[in-house]
């Protein structure tokens, strides 16, 4: 029995050394962790949108990316090398209705797209014509939206609170952020 264990130790030891040398690449000489900056979220209007999401950056002319919306409404963009802030447009159908919805992100992070985000971006921009804004986003307007979006969201939350209180809703708080909050198209919470 001791002879078998000794042979096993001789065979296993080199394998363990080889595995230990492989490591994860973190902190090793000459290796660097790759960090990808993303803008991601959920595009929905009661149910997930079936369509596409586009993102434009603040470059002049603006760079544009496109992604197909997944079945659960999710989307994601790699924004490495792009200039924030970003404006987003979702185009698709939900429940047999066509939608053009907009959102905004000051940088990498979550940027959900839904009717509340469209309202918030329009209010933050001081204009309702988001299609024209998206087609050629002026740098000054992009900065205005970035500066005003938090207030626009707070205004929407404040207007929703009395309605939610009147229906004694406990599963949703008006303080939930429609742009950057956790969101699932499942008829619960923010949805």
C-alpha positions in Angstrom: 0.0 0.0 0.0 2.8 2.4 0.9 4.5 1.6 -2.4 1.3 2.6 -4.3 1.0 5.9 -2.4 4.6 6.7 -3.1 4.1 6.1 -6.9 0.9 8.2 -6.8 2.8 11.1 -5.1 5.5 10.9 -7.7 3.0 11.1 -10.6 0.7 13.7 -9.0 3.4 16.2 -7.8 4.5 17.3 -11.3 0.9 17.8 -12.3 0.1 19.9 -9.3 3.2 22.1 -9.9 2.2 22.5 -13.5 -1.3 23.6 -12.5 0.0 26.0 -9.8 2.2 27.6 -12.5 -0.7 28.3 -14.8 -2.6 30.5 -12.3 -5.2 33.1 -13.4 -2.7 35.5 -14.9 -3.5 38.1 -12.3 -0.5 39.7 -10.8 2.0 37.7 -12.8 4.9 39.3 -14.6 4.0 40.7 -18.0 0.2 40.0 -17.7 -2.5 42.5 -17.2 -6.2 42.0 -16.5 -8.4 43.1 -19.4 -11.2 45.4 -18.2 -14.1 46.0 -20.6 -16.3 49.1 -20.2 -19.9 48.4 -21.0 -23.3 50.1 -21.1 -26.0 47.5 -20.6 -29.6 47.2 -19.5 -33.1 46.0 -20.3 -35.3 47.4 -23.1 -38.9 46.9 -22.3 -42.4 48.4 -22.4 -44.4 46.1 -20.1 -42.7 43.2 -21.9 -39.3 43.0 -23.5 -38.9 44.8 -26.7 -38.3 42.7 -29.8 -35.9 44.7 -31.9 -32.6 46.6 -31.7 -30.8 49.0 -29.5 -28.4 51.7 -30.8 -25.9 53.8 -28.8 -24.2 57.0 -29.9 -21.3 58.6 -28.2 -20.3 62.3 -27.8 -17.7 62.3 -30.6 -18.1 64.6 -33.5 -19.3 62.9 -35.7 -20.8 60.5 -33.2 -19.8 56.8 -33.3 -22.8 54.4 -33.3 -23.1 50.8 -32.1 -26.1 48.5 -32.6 -27.2 45.4 -30.7 -30.1 43.0 -31.0 -32.3 42.9 -27.9 -32.3 39.5 -26.3 -35.5 37.6 -25.5 -35.4 38.9 -21.9 -34.9 42.5 -23.1 -31.2 42.7 -22.2 -28.5 44.3 -24.3 -24.9 45.2 -23.9 -22.3 47.5 -25.6 -18.6 47.5 -25.3 -17.8 51.2 -25.1 -14.1 51.0 -24.8 -12.6 53.8 -27.0 -15.9 55.7 -27.2 -16.5 59.2 -25.7 -19.1 59.5 -23.0 -21.8 60.5 -22.4 -24.0 58.2 -24.5 -27.5 58.4 -25.8 -29.4 55.2 -26.5 -32.4 54.4 -28.8 -34.4 51.2 -28.7 -36.6 50.4 -31.6 -39.0 47.4 -31.6 -42.3 45.9 -30.7 -43.8 44.9 -27.4 -47.3 43.5 -27.1 -48.1 44.3 -30.7 -47.2 48.0 -30.4 -44.2 49.7 -32.1 -41.9 51.6 -29.8 -39.1 54.1 -30.1 -37.7 54.6 -26.6 -34.6 56.5 -25.5 -32.2 56.4 -22.6 -28.9 58.0 -21.5 -25.7 57.0 -19.7 -23.0 59.4 -18.4 -20.5 56.6 -18.8 -20.1 52.8 -18.5 -22.9 51.2 -16.4 -26.6 50.4 -16.5 -28.9 52.3 -18.9 -32.3 50.7 -19.1 -34.6 51.8 -21.8 -38.4 52.1 -21.1 -41.1 54.7 -21.3 -39.9 56.3 -18.0 -36.4 56.7 -19.4 -37.7 58.3 -22.5 -39.6 60.8 -20.4 -36.6 61.5 -18.2 -34.2 62.1 -21.2 -36.7 64.4 -22.9 -37.1 66.4 -19.6 -33.4 66.5 -19.0 -32.8 67.7 -22.6 -35.5 70.3 -22.4 -37.1 69.0 -25.5 -39.5 66.3 -26.6 -38.1 65.6 -30.1 -35.7 62.8 -29.1 -35.5 61.4 -32.7 -33.9 64.6 -33.9 -31.6 64.7 -30.9 -30.5 61.1 -31.5 -29.9 61.6 -35.2 -27.3 64.3 -34.5 -26.6 64.7 -30.8 -24.9 68.1 -30.1 -22.2 68.0 -27.5 -23.7 70.8 -25.6 -27.1 69.0 -25.3 -25.4 65.8 -24.3 -23.7 67.7 -21.4 -27.1 69.3 -20.5 -28.7 65.9 -20.3 -25.9 64.6 -18.1 -26.3 67.5 -15.8 -30.1 67.4 -15.6 -30.9 63.7 -15.7 -30.8 63.1 -11.9 -33.3 65.9 -11.4 -35.5 64.7 -14.2 -35.6 61.2 -12.6 -36.4 62.7 -9.2 -39.3 64.7 -10.7 -40.8 61.5 -12.2 -40.3 59.6 -8.9 -42.0 62.4 -6.9 -45.0 62.5 -9.4 -45.4 58.7 -9.1 -45.3 58.5 -5.3 -48.9 59.7 -4.6 -50.3 57.3 -7.2 -48.3 54.4 -5.7 -49.4 55.4 -2.2 -53.1 55.6 -3.2 -52.9 51.9 -4.4 -50.9 50.9 -1.3 -48.2 49.4 -3.4 -45.5 47.7 -1.4 -43.6 45.9 -4.2 -42.4 49.0 -5.9 -40.9 52.2 -4.6 -41.1 55.4 -6.5 -37.4 55.9 -5.5 -36.4 53.1 -8.0 -34.3 54.5 -10.8 -35.8 53.6 -14.2 -32.5 54.3 -15.9 -29.8 52.8 -13.7 -31.8 50.6 -11.3 -32.0 46.8 -11.5 -34.8 46.0 -13.9 -36.4 42.9 -15.3 -39.3 42.7 -17.8 -41.4 40.5 -15.5 -44.3 42.7 -14.4 -42.8 43.1 -11.0 -41.0 46.0 -9.3 -40.1 48.8 -11.7 -41.6 46.9 -14.6 
